Amino acid sequence: MGEYQVTVKSLNPVSVIFKEKTGPYWELGELFQECFAWAAKNSSELVGAIMAIYYDNPKDTPVEKCRAAVCVPVKNETNATEGFQKMVLSHNASAQVTYKGPYYAAEKMKAYQALRDWIAKNSEYTLAENFLIEAYLNSPVNTKEEDLITEISIPIKKK
């Protein structure tokens, strides 16, 4: 892909059910499987794509201490069940890039870097929170790796 266009999106608060894990991000597979299974059983409650929140940058935090949450956006009235928790993501805006390709490719790091560069150079916005969100817009179950689409976003606010 190479060049990444950063866009600013206004957001409404969204309720999510989630599970958290501390440790290497590449070990989140079981949490994703649990979220996909919950989503399949509760499809009438869904309001968006499954996502992950990455709270720590593995460049700055030892991988065994990196924290993440795998989330399923749901209707506000939905209750957390089966060991899940519930929270509301309430940042008002985010800077976003869309990445197409395998989840674990070096090219994906260029998308992350495009976001970081945009924030560093932007005179109108600054970070609102210090975490990244990946929303998985299609499924590896029925999509070729090279066609997977991930929306990568970071919460921002006006300076």
N, C-alpha and C positions, 0 to 999 in steps of 0.2 A: 504494500500500500504506500509506504513512504511518507507522503505529506498528510498531515492530519488537520482537519478544520475543527477548531474549537468553537462551540456554540454555547450561548447562555440560555438556559431555560428557567422560566418561572415555575415554581412547584407548589402544589397544595399539600398539606399534611397527608401522610398515608400511614395507616395502621399496618403493622407486620407481625406475624408470628415468627419466632426465630429460635435457634439454638446457637450457643457460642462454644468456641474451642480456643485453647491456647496451645500453640505449637506450630510446627512448620505448615505453611499454607498448602503445600502439596499433599498434606494428610487430611484435607477437608472432605474427601470423597464420601465417607460414611455419613457426614452431616448432610451433604447434598442428596444422597440416597434417601435419608429420612425425610427431608423436605419434599422431594419429588413424590414420595409415597403418601405423605400427608396431603399434598396438593391433589393427587389423584383421587383420594378418598373424599376430599372436601372441595371439589372443583366449583361448586356453586358459590363458594365464599371468596374466590380469587378475584383480584382486581388489577393484576399486573404480573410481570415476569419475575421469576425467582431471581434473587440477587444475593450478593455477598458484600458484607462491609469489612474492609480491611483497615484495622485501627492503627497498625504499626508498619513502618517501612523496614523491610528486612535488611536494608543497607545500614540502618541506624540501630536496630534492635536485634539481639540474638534470636535466631529463628525459633528456638524453643520457648521464647517469651512473646512471640507475635500473637496478637489476639484477632479473632475474626468472628463474625456472626453470619450464618446463612439464613436468609429471610424469605418469607412468602408474603407478598402484599395481599391484604384481605379487607373485607368490608369492616367498617368501624365496629359493628356490633358482634363480630366474630370473637369467640372465646378461644384462648390458647388451651390445647388439650395434648395428651400424650407426651408430657414432659417438655413441651414448648413453652416459651414465654411470649409476652406481647409488649410491644412498644409502639410509639408514634414517631415516625421520621418527620421532623417539622422544619427543616431548613427551607428558606423561601426561594432560593435560586441555586443553580449549580452550573459549573462549567463542564461541558461534556465533549467527548470524542467518541466516534464509533469505530471499532476495530473489527475487521473481518479476517478470520483465520483460526488456526488451532489455539486452544486455550493456553498452552504452554510453549509458545514460540517466542524467540528473541524479538521478532517484529513487534510483538505486543508491548514490549518495554519502550519502544519508540512512541507509542500512543500515550503511555504514562508520561514520558518526558515532554511531549508536546503540551500536555496539561500543565506540568510544572513550569515550563518555559513561559507559557501564556500568563500564568498567575504572577510570575516574577516580573514580567514586562508590563503588566496591565496597570494603568493609572487609575482606573475606575473601580476595580474590584480587589478584594483581599480574601483570604481564607476565612470561612465562617466556622469550620470544624476541621480538625486535622485527621481526616480519614478519607478513604476512597471507597466508592461503591461501584461494583460491576453488576449490571443487569444483563441476564442471558436471554436474548430475544428469540432464539430458536433452540432446538434440542439436539444434543449429540446422538440421540437415539435414532432420529430420522434425517439427520443432516450430515453431509460430508464435513470432515474437519476443516477443510479450506473454506467452507461456506458458513461456518459458525459466526454469528454476529453478537458482539459484546459491546454494550454501551458503558463506557467508563466515565464516571463523574466525580466531582469533588464539590462539596458545599462552599458557596461563596456569598459575600455580602458587599454592598457598596462601601467604599472607604469613607 
